[in-house]
Amino acid sequence: MTPTLLRPLAALVVPVLFLEACEKKRDPPAEPTAENTEQRRPVDAEVALAGRVLFMGDSITHAGHYVSMIDAVLRETTPESFPDLINLGLPSEGVTGLSEPDHPFPRPNAHERLERALETVKPDLVFACYGMNDGIYYPFSEERFAAYRSGIDRLVEVVHAAGAKLVLVTPPPFDPEPLRAAGKLKPAGADTYAWFEIYENYDTETLAPYSAWLLDQRDRVEGVIDAREPVLAYVAEKRRADPAFTLSNDGVHLNEEGHRVLAGAILDALGIGAGKLAALDADRLEKVHAAQMLLHAAWMSHVGHTRPQVRPGLPLPVARAVAALPESETPKFLFNQIDLKGWDGDSRYWSVEPGERGAPAAIVGRNEGEVPSSTYLFTEAEPRDFRLFFEVRQTVSPAHSTMHSAVAALGQRIDDEGGNTRGFRGPLLMFCHDWGIWDAHRRNRVEPVGQKGAFRVDAEKVGDWNLCEILVIGDRLRFAVNGASVFDFTDQPDLLRKSPLGLQLHKNAKPQEYRFRGLVLTESPEDRLVSVPSR
């Protein structure tokens, strides 16, 4: 056969290979007996979705839909005791440390963060779904396959050493048909392959043996769930009516329908049943998914990772507080973690500091020379009744002043001493070293009443991050730190007005340094502190 005929023939053969994989007939299962029941069960009978459950994986897990669907089912079926499902899926990740030559950065290796994740999350159960990125979209290679086996071996060892149960999930199949239609597949013999030019037989020749080997590890872990066959069967059934049907427009990333198939496979394997997915209310699922993704980003930043181009999440305590907001409150994120867009302050004192290894960025207020009068970084928003979450950390050292900072609210911007065009008159809700309310340029300290000197709070984490919640409704001002109420003050209504919020850098001749992050606002809030446990 001449070379010019090889590619047309391959174009005919490969669709047949994938369709055969989709439509492959299997012998009917044997009738259950005492001898074969345990052998056929994909997950140990004592494995339950309880306590803390950690999901590790690549961009498929990062998308989060299947985790949210499982979460929503559990909230419906066990509303009094549903587990804490924590999604740490990271795009581009694998267990081998391998990357294709044209990848824009080294693919992250799960083992860079696995021990850190286990130590931080302390899960009772771990689900791990890896493989799609471990063959790096090339023809099968014994060397790459050995690296995959080694990566899974190490994962098993590390998870069990941490005292957690482990359920492995096979990678879903790669669907070549969408890329074939776009002319983006590569035949055997190409010099290089990549996620945007994938080997045409990547699924049947690379991922299939990876999944088969993973299924053979059942005796080493608490479970192995086959995500490959349910997806293949679903696609085969749909293509009987629509030959162009796919669960993945790029062949790799499952859409929401595909995630539902994946969630069903996991629920079936655990004995909960995929049928419960059909009963989920769409609006409720959307809310669960929004909360899951908010917490997913926060956990990713909290644990840390090396992948570039992933936007940091909120600080974890702030994300948890936001996730617990009443449904009537819509959060507004005041800080974009990139720059001070939406804020107004003196650039000599205010800047943005990116976090390391995926951690949240922070707004920094600092001075080295004298600050002639207290200066503020003001929001564009001018709330009247509001809830504000943020984290704050004061730099504590012999070289730095212990002067408090504050959130200015319910007053007015003014020009102040030393040419300061960003002064403030009105309530200062103070924190760090001294807590309470100072009515600037009017009554001075008003809370605690009669307080002389700094008012200390036991809940303050000196020199560390502190979760703060401010709640203003009418003339009532409340403040909580790290889950403890600091003050509950009712002021004179005629002294309170709609105004910008301001972060304070106090008048001082000594250096000061404060960092703020999170900064989430809601307006027209419900009448309770979200971050303070109810009694």
TORZA-523350 format. One record per residue (C-alpha): x, y, z. Coordinates in Angstrom, 2 decimals. Layout:
<sites>
SITE    east   north      up
SITE       X       Y       Z
...
</sites>
This chain:
<sites>
SITE    east   north      up
SITE    0.00    0.00    0.00
SITE    1.35    3.40   -0.89
SITE    1.88    6.01    1.86
SITE   -0.77    8.27    0.34
SITE   -3.41    5.65    1.18
SITE   -2.41    5.17    4.85
SITE   -4.12    8.22    6.28
SITE   -7.50    7.69    4.52
SITE   -7.51    4.12    5.77
SITE   -6.68    5.25    9.31
SITE   -9.53    7.73    9.15
SITE  -11.87    4.78    8.53
SITE  -10.35    2.47   11.13
SITE  -10.21    4.81   14.14
SITE  -13.94    5.63   14.30
SITE  -14.59    1.91   14.19
SITE  -12.19    1.39   17.11
SITE  -13.97    4.00   19.24
SITE  -17.42    2.74   18.31
SITE  -16.32   -0.80   19.15
SITE  -15.15    0.51   22.52
SITE  -18.54    2.20   23.01
SITE  -20.57   -0.82   21.88
SITE  -18.43   -3.67   23.16
SITE  -20.65   -6.52   24.31
SITE  -19.97   -8.11   27.67
SITE  -21.03  -11.42   29.11
SITE  -24.01  -11.08   31.44
SITE  -22.94  -10.89   35.09
SITE  -22.90  -14.09   37.05
SITE  -25.65  -14.64   39.58
SITE  -24.47  -13.35   42.99
SITE  -23.07  -15.96   45.32
SITE  -21.26  -15.75   48.64
SITE  -18.02  -16.45   46.78
SITE  -18.26  -13.80   44.06
SITE  -20.18  -10.97   45.75
SITE  -17.13   -9.48   47.47
SITE  -14.98   -9.98   44.39
SITE  -17.44   -8.05   42.18
SITE  -18.10   -5.19   44.62
SITE  -16.17   -2.10   43.41
SITE  -16.00   -0.51   46.85
SITE  -15.66   -2.02   50.33
SITE  -18.98   -2.35   52.12
SITE  -17.76   -0.22   55.06
SITE  -16.77    2.72   52.82
SITE  -19.31    5.48   53.26
SITE  -19.57    9.11   52.27
SITE  -19.15   10.44   55.78
SITE  -16.91   12.87   57.63
SITE  -14.49   14.65   55.34
SITE  -14.26   13.37   51.78
SITE  -11.46   14.65   49.54
SITE  -11.63   14.54   45.74
SITE   -8.27   14.72   43.94
SITE   -7.97   14.81   40.17
SITE   -7.30   16.86   37.04
SITE   -9.41   19.40   35.16
SITE  -12.38   17.02   35.02
SITE  -12.57   17.04   38.81
SITE  -11.68   20.74   38.84
SITE  -14.86   21.47   36.82
SITE  -16.64   20.09   39.84
SITE  -20.06   19.16   38.47
SITE  -19.93   15.50   39.48
SITE  -18.79   16.43   43.00
SITE  -21.63   18.97   43.29
SITE  -24.16   16.41   42.05
SITE  -23.04   13.90   44.69
SITE  -23.14   16.69   47.29
SITE  -26.69   17.65   46.28
SITE  -27.89   14.03   46.44
SITE  -26.46   13.60   49.94
SITE  -28.04   16.85   51.13
SITE  -31.39   15.52   49.97
SITE  -31.02   11.97   51.27
SITE  -29.13   12.65   54.54
SITE  -29.93   16.28   55.41
SITE  -28.93   15.89   59.06
SITE  -25.55   14.26   58.49
SITE  -24.26   14.96   54.99
SITE  -20.44   14.87   54.71
SITE  -18.03   17.67   53.90
SITE  -17.05   17.10   50.26
SITE  -13.80   18.93   49.44
SITE  -12.79   19.27   45.80
SITE   -9.06   19.75   45.11
SITE   -9.10   18.95   41.37
SITE   -6.33   20.86   39.57
SITE   -6.29   21.52   35.79
SITE   -3.43   19.86   33.85
SITE   -2.44   17.66   36.80
SITE   -1.29   14.05   36.67
SITE    0.59   11.62   38.90
SITE    3.67   11.24   36.70
SITE    5.25   14.67   36.43
SITE    5.31   14.21   32.64
SITE    4.45   16.96   30.14
SITE    4.22   17.05   26.36
SITE    6.83   19.29   24.68
SITE    4.33   21.96   23.59
SITE    2.63   22.37   26.96
SITE    3.03   26.03   28.06
SITE    4.26   25.06   31.54
SITE    5.31   21.84   33.29
SITE    2.20   19.89   34.14
SITE    1.70   19.86   37.91
SITE    2.37   16.60   39.69
SITE   -0.20   15.58   42.30
SITE    2.63   14.47   44.55
SITE    3.84   18.06   44.91
SITE    0.76   18.78   47.03
SITE   -0.66   15.40   48.07
SITE    0.94   15.16   51.51
SITE    0.16   18.83   52.16
SITE   -3.47   18.30   51.13
SITE   -3.84   15.28   53.39
SITE   -2.28   17.07   56.34
SITE   -4.46   20.16   55.81
SITE   -7.79   18.52   54.98
SITE   -7.40   15.43   57.20
SITE   -9.89   13.42   55.13
SITE  -11.57   10.20   56.15
SITE  -11.95    9.14   52.51
SITE  -10.13   10.12   49.31
SITE  -11.33    9.75   45.72
SITE   -8.55   10.04   43.11
SITE   -9.25   10.25   39.37
SITE   -6.05   10.44   37.29
SITE   -4.88    9.17   33.92
SITE   -6.18   11.52   31.24
SITE   -3.05   13.70   31.47
SITE   -0.61   10.89   32.29
SITE   -0.33    9.43   28.79
SITE    0.16   13.09   27.71
SITE   -1.91   12.43   24.54
SITE    0.75   10.23   22.84
SITE    0.65    6.65   21.55
SITE    1.10    4.02   24.25
SITE    4.57    3.90   25.75
SITE    5.85    1.38   28.29
SITE    7.99    4.10   29.86
SITE    5.01    6.45   30.38
SITE    2.85    3.54   31.55
SITE    5.50    2.62   34.12
SITE    5.54    6.23   35.34
SITE    1.74    6.10   35.72
SITE    1.86    2.88   37.71
SITE    4.59    4.31   39.91
SITE    2.57    7.49   40.49
SITE   -0.52    5.53   41.50
SITE    1.57    3.23   43.71
SITE    2.93    6.24   45.56
SITE   -0.55    7.77   45.85
SITE   -1.87    4.58   47.46
SITE    1.04    4.52   49.90
SITE    0.75    8.19   50.91
SITE   -3.03    8.20   51.37
SITE   -2.98    5.06   53.49
SITE   -0.05    6.38   55.54
SITE   -2.24    9.39   56.37
SITE   -4.89    7.05   57.75
SITE   -7.48    7.69   55.05
SITE   -9.40    5.24   52.90
SITE   -8.79    5.46   49.14
SITE  -11.10    4.89   46.18
SITE   -9.48    5.09   42.75
SITE  -11.59    6.21   39.79
SITE  -10.53    5.31   36.27
SITE  -10.11    8.18   33.81
SITE  -13.16    8.72   31.61
SITE  -12.56    7.83   27.95
SITE  -11.19   10.25   25.39
SITE  -13.69   10.80   22.57
SITE  -11.77   11.43   19.31
SITE  -14.82   12.22   17.18
SITE  -15.19   15.97   17.95
SITE  -11.50   16.55   17.17
SITE  -11.66   14.37   14.12
SITE  -14.45   16.54   12.75
SITE  -12.28   19.61   13.41
SITE   -9.17   18.04   11.81
SITE   -7.23   18.17   15.08
SITE   -6.22   14.53   15.53
SITE   -2.77   13.21   14.69
SITE   -1.97    9.76   13.28
SITE    0.76    7.42   14.45
SITE    4.30    8.45   13.60
SITE    4.00   12.18   14.27
SITE    6.99   13.88   15.88
SITE    4.97   15.38   18.71
SITE    1.48   15.32   20.17
SITE   -0.23   17.69   22.61
SITE   -3.57   18.40   24.24
SITE   -4.55   20.36   21.11
SITE   -3.29   17.69   18.64
SITE   -4.04   14.35   20.26
SITE   -3.06   10.92   18.97
SITE   -6.10    9.51   17.18
SITE   -6.03    6.18   19.06
SITE   -5.23    7.77   22.45
SITE   -8.34    6.28   24.03
SITE   -8.21    2.69   22.80
SITE   -4.42    2.26   22.84
SITE   -3.38    4.38   25.85
SITE   -6.23    5.15   28.22
SITE   -7.85    1.72   27.93
SITE   -4.82   -0.17   29.30
SITE   -4.32    2.48   32.00
SITE   -7.91    1.91   33.15
SITE   -7.63   -1.88   32.93
SITE   -4.52   -1.83   35.11
SITE   -6.24    0.47   37.61
SITE   -9.19   -1.90   37.91
SITE   -6.74   -4.69   38.79
SITE   -5.62   -2.73   41.90
SITE   -8.84   -3.54   43.73
SITE   -7.12   -5.63   46.39
SITE   -4.79   -2.76   47.39
SITE   -7.36   -0.04   48.06
SITE  -10.84    0.39   49.49
SITE  -12.37    0.67   46.06
SITE  -11.85    1.11   42.30
SITE  -14.70    2.66   40.34
SITE  -14.93    2.23   36.57
SITE  -15.80    5.63   35.07
SITE  -14.80    4.52   31.58
SITE  -17.42    1.90   30.75
SITE  -20.48    3.87   31.89
SITE  -19.44    6.80   29.69
SITE  -18.75    4.56   26.71
SITE  -22.11    2.82   27.14
SITE  -23.97    6.12   27.45
SITE  -22.34    7.54   24.33
SITE  -23.02    4.34   22.36
SITE  -26.70    4.45   23.27
SITE  -27.05    8.13   22.35
SITE  -25.26    7.65   19.02
SITE  -27.83    5.15   17.89
SITE  -30.16    8.11   17.39
SITE  -27.56   10.86   16.84
SITE  -24.22    9.73   15.34
SITE  -22.69   13.14   16.17
SITE  -23.54   12.93   19.88
SITE  -20.70   13.62   22.32
SITE  -20.24   14.33   26.01
SITE  -17.11   16.36   25.31
SITE  -16.59   19.02   22.67
SITE  -12.80   18.68   22.92
SITE  -12.80   14.92   23.55
SITE  -11.27   15.35   27.02
SITE  -13.46   17.49   29.27
SITE  -16.88   16.07   30.06
SITE  -19.83   18.44   29.87
SITE  -22.47   18.54   32.62
SITE  -24.31   15.58   31.10
SITE  -21.06   13.63   31.19
SITE  -20.49   14.62   34.81
SITE  -23.94   13.26   35.60
SITE  -22.88    9.89   34.16
SITE  -19.69   10.04   36.24
SITE  -21.61   10.97   39.41
SITE  -24.01    8.12   38.74
SITE  -21.16    5.61   38.45
SITE  -19.81    6.70   41.83
SITE  -23.23    6.70   43.52
SITE  -23.98    3.24   42.11
SITE  -20.64    1.91   43.28
SITE  -21.32    3.17   46.81
SITE  -24.78    1.62   46.89
SITE  -26.56    4.99   46.99
SITE  -27.90    4.69   43.46
SITE  -27.61    6.87   40.37
SITE  -31.39    7.07   40.20
SITE  -31.38    9.74   42.91
SITE  -29.78   12.16   40.44
SITE  -33.00   12.35   38.44
SITE  -34.88   13.75   41.43
SITE  -32.53   16.70   41.97
SITE  -34.12   20.13   41.75
SITE  -32.25   22.17   39.12
SITE  -32.28   25.41   41.13
SITE  -31.10   23.62   44.25
SITE  -28.31   21.90   42.34
SITE  -27.21   25.24   40.91
SITE  -26.91   26.70   44.43
SITE  -24.99   23.67   45.70
SITE  -22.61   23.91   42.74
SITE  -22.01   27.63   43.30
SITE  -21.12   26.98   46.94
SITE  -18.96   23.99   46.00
SITE  -16.97   26.01   43.46
SITE  -16.51   28.91   45.90
SITE  -15.10   26.50   48.48
SITE  -13.14   24.58   45.84
SITE  -11.21   27.71   44.87
SITE  -10.64   28.56   48.53
SITE   -9.36   25.07   49.37
SITE   -7.06   25.15   46.33
SITE   -5.50   28.40   47.55
SITE   -5.41   27.17   51.15
SITE   -3.51   23.99   50.30
SITE   -1.40   25.63   47.58
SITE   -0.26   24.43   44.16
SITE    2.26   25.22   41.44
SITE   -0.02   25.62   38.41
SITE    0.03   29.10   36.87
SITE   -3.06   30.80   35.43
SITE   -5.40   29.67   38.21
SITE   -7.14   32.61   39.84
SITE   -6.79   32.50   43.64
SITE   -9.83   31.76   45.73
SITE  -11.05   33.57   48.80
SITE   -9.35   32.88   52.12
SITE  -10.94   29.68   53.39
SITE  -12.60   31.22   56.49
SITE  -14.14   33.95   54.33
SITE  -15.32   31.41   51.74
SITE  -16.96   29.31   54.45
SITE  -18.74   32.39   55.80
SITE  -19.92   33.39   52.31
SITE  -21.13   29.84   51.63
SITE  -23.19   30.06   54.83
SITE  -24.93   33.31   53.82
SITE  -28.72   33.34   53.76
SITE  -30.08   32.77   50.26
SITE  -31.54   36.29   50.32
SITE  -28.05   37.85   50.33
SITE  -25.99   38.23   47.17
SITE  -22.23   38.58   47.75
SITE  -20.28   41.35   46.04
SITE  -16.54   40.76   45.82
SITE  -14.85   44.09   46.48
SITE  -11.28   42.99   45.67
SITE  -10.37   41.39   42.32
SITE   -7.00   40.06   43.64
SITE   -5.21   41.80   40.78
SITE   -5.25   45.54   41.38
SITE   -7.11   48.29   43.24
SITE   -9.83   48.75   40.64
SITE  -12.96   49.84   42.49
SITE  -10.94   51.47   45.27
SITE   -9.55   54.97   45.84
SITE   -6.47   55.55   47.99
SITE   -3.06   57.18   48.15
SITE   -0.67   55.00   46.12
SITE    2.16   55.90   48.49
SITE    0.49   53.75   51.13
SITE   -1.72   51.21   49.37
SITE   -0.74   48.36   47.03
SITE   -1.59   44.77   46.08
SITE    0.59   41.82   47.06
SITE    0.05   38.52   45.20
SITE   -0.06   35.32   47.22
SITE    2.54   32.59   46.87
SITE    1.75   29.15   45.46
SITE   -1.85   30.02   44.61
SITE   -2.65   31.76   47.92
SITE   -5.08   34.72   47.93
SITE   -3.69   38.15   47.11
SITE   -3.84   40.92   49.72
SITE   -4.32   44.65   49.85
SITE   -1.39   46.10   51.77
SITE   -1.46   49.36   53.71
SITE    1.98   50.40   54.89
SITE    4.04   53.45   55.67
SITE    7.72   53.92   56.33
SITE    7.70   57.69   56.84
SITE    5.21   59.74   58.81
SITE    1.49   59.64   58.06
SITE    0.32   63.19   58.96
SITE   -3.34   62.22   59.36
SITE   -5.24   58.95   59.11
SITE   -5.67   58.01   55.45
SITE   -8.12   55.56   53.94
SITE   -8.53   53.28   50.97
SITE  -12.16   53.87   49.99
SITE  -14.61   51.66   48.11
SITE  -16.70   52.91   45.23
SITE  -19.69   51.20   46.87
SITE  -21.61   53.30   49.40
SITE  -23.69   50.86   51.46
SITE  -26.06   51.77   54.26
SITE  -27.25   48.46   55.70
SITE  -24.60   45.86   54.97
SITE  -22.59   42.81   55.97
SITE  -18.83   42.80   55.36
SITE  -16.46   39.84   55.62
SITE  -12.69   40.23   55.43
SITE   -9.45   38.91   56.84
SITE   -6.83   41.23   58.33
SITE   -3.27   40.66   59.50
SITE   -1.16   43.22   61.32
SITE    2.62   43.02   61.00
SITE    3.91   42.77   64.56
SITE    7.61   43.44   65.15
SITE    9.85   45.72   67.26
SITE   10.09   48.04   64.24
SITE    6.33   48.41   63.73
SITE    3.74   50.41   65.59
SITE    0.94   48.52   67.34
SITE   -1.57   51.21   66.37
SITE   -4.98   49.80   65.44
SITE   -6.58   49.89   61.99
SITE  -10.29   50.17   61.26
SITE  -13.09   50.08   58.72
SITE  -14.57   53.54   58.28
SITE  -18.32   53.45   57.63
SITE  -21.54   55.45   57.87
SITE  -19.83   58.87   57.84
SITE  -18.24   61.08   55.19
SITE  -14.99   61.64   53.35
SITE  -13.13   64.82   54.31
SITE   -9.88   66.62   53.62
SITE   -7.57   66.20   56.61
SITE   -4.22   67.45   57.87
SITE   -1.07   67.35   55.77
SITE   -2.80   67.66   52.41
SITE   -4.65   64.37   52.94
SITE   -7.63   64.29   50.57
SITE   -8.73   60.90   51.85
SITE   -9.70   61.59   55.43
SITE  -12.90   60.52   57.20
SITE  -15.41   61.83   59.73
SITE  -17.62   59.30   61.46
SITE  -17.53   55.78   62.94
SITE  -14.27   53.82   62.80
SITE  -14.85   50.12   63.55
SITE  -11.45   49.32   65.06
SITE   -9.46   46.09   65.16
SITE   -6.04   44.70   66.01
SITE   -4.49   45.74   69.34
SITE   -7.46   47.99   70.09
SITE  -11.07   47.07   69.35
SITE  -14.27   49.08   69.48
SITE  -15.79   52.17   67.83
SITE  -14.11   55.56   67.55
SITE  -16.25   58.40   66.20
SITE  -13.54   60.32   64.33
SITE  -13.62   64.14   64.40
SITE  -16.79   64.06   66.52
SITE  -17.19   62.11   69.79
SITE  -13.99   60.05   69.94
SITE  -14.48   56.61   71.59
SITE  -18.06   55.50   71.89
SITE  -17.64   51.73   72.34
SITE  -16.77   50.34   74.84
SITE  -18.27   53.26   76.73
SITE  -15.74   54.93   79.02
SITE  -12.85   52.73   77.84
SITE   -9.43   54.19   78.63
SITE   -6.49   52.81   76.65
SITE   -6.54   49.88   74.24
SITE   -9.38   47.37   74.46
SITE   -8.04   43.87   73.88
SITE  -10.00   40.87   72.57
SITE   -9.04   37.30   73.48
SITE  -10.16   36.00   70.08
SITE   -7.57   38.12   68.22
SITE   -4.76   36.12   66.62
SITE   -1.97   38.62   67.13
SITE    0.23   38.87   64.06
SITE   -1.88   36.34   62.15
SITE   -4.96   36.39   59.92
SITE   -8.23   37.28   61.64
SITE  -11.68   36.69   60.13
SITE  -13.86   39.75   60.71
SITE  -17.59   40.23   60.15
SITE  -19.32   43.60   60.37
SITE  -23.12   43.73   60.37
SITE  -24.98   47.05   60.13
SITE  -28.78   47.19   60.20
SITE  -30.39   50.53   60.89
SITE  -28.67   52.11   63.91
SITE  -27.28   48.78   65.20
SITE  -23.59   48.03   64.56
SITE  -22.17   44.57   65.29
SITE  -18.64   43.23   64.91
SITE  -17.26   39.69   65.27
SITE  -13.75   38.27   64.98
SITE  -12.82   34.61   64.53
SITE  -16.35   33.52   65.47
SITE  -16.60   35.62   68.64
SITE  -18.75   38.72   69.09
SITE  -16.72   41.86   69.87
SITE  -19.41   44.53   70.19
SITE  -23.10   45.12   69.60
SITE  -23.70   48.87   69.65
SITE  -26.80   50.93   68.95
SITE  -25.93   54.46   67.82
SITE  -27.81   57.67   67.25
SITE  -29.60   57.28   63.89
SITE  -29.06   60.90   62.87
SITE  -25.28   60.40   63.02
SITE  -25.24   57.47   60.57
SITE  -25.38   57.91   56.83
SITE  -24.74   56.07   53.61
SITE  -21.04   56.38   52.72
SITE  -18.06   54.57   51.20
SITE  -16.23   52.02   53.30
SITE  -12.59   52.80   54.05
SITE   -9.64   50.73   55.21
SITE   -7.59   52.80   57.65
SITE   -3.88   53.50   57.90
SITE   -3.65   55.48   61.12
SITE   -1.88   58.77   61.69
SITE    1.58   57.73   62.86
SITE    5.25   58.64   62.86
SITE    6.26   54.97   63.13
SITE    6.02   52.29   60.41
SITE    2.76   50.35   60.15
SITE    1.78   47.42   57.96
SITE   -1.64   45.83   57.50
SITE   -2.84   43.24   55.01
SITE   -6.48   42.77   54.02
SITE   -7.99   40.00   51.93
SITE  -11.38   38.48   51.20
SITE  -13.49   41.65   51.39
SITE  -16.98   40.46   50.50
SITE  -20.00   42.74   50.89
SITE  -23.73   42.06   50.97
SITE  -26.46   44.67   51.29
SITE  -29.85   44.47   53.03
SITE  -28.58   41.61   55.20
SITE  -30.56   39.30   57.46
SITE  -30.45   40.05   61.18
SITE  -27.78   37.61   62.40
SITE  -24.01   37.25   62.44
SITE  -23.14   34.42   60.07
SITE  -19.62   33.76   61.41
SITE  -20.71   33.42   65.07
SITE  -21.98   29.93   65.95
SITE  -25.60   29.93   67.09
SITE  -26.25   28.71   70.59
</sites>
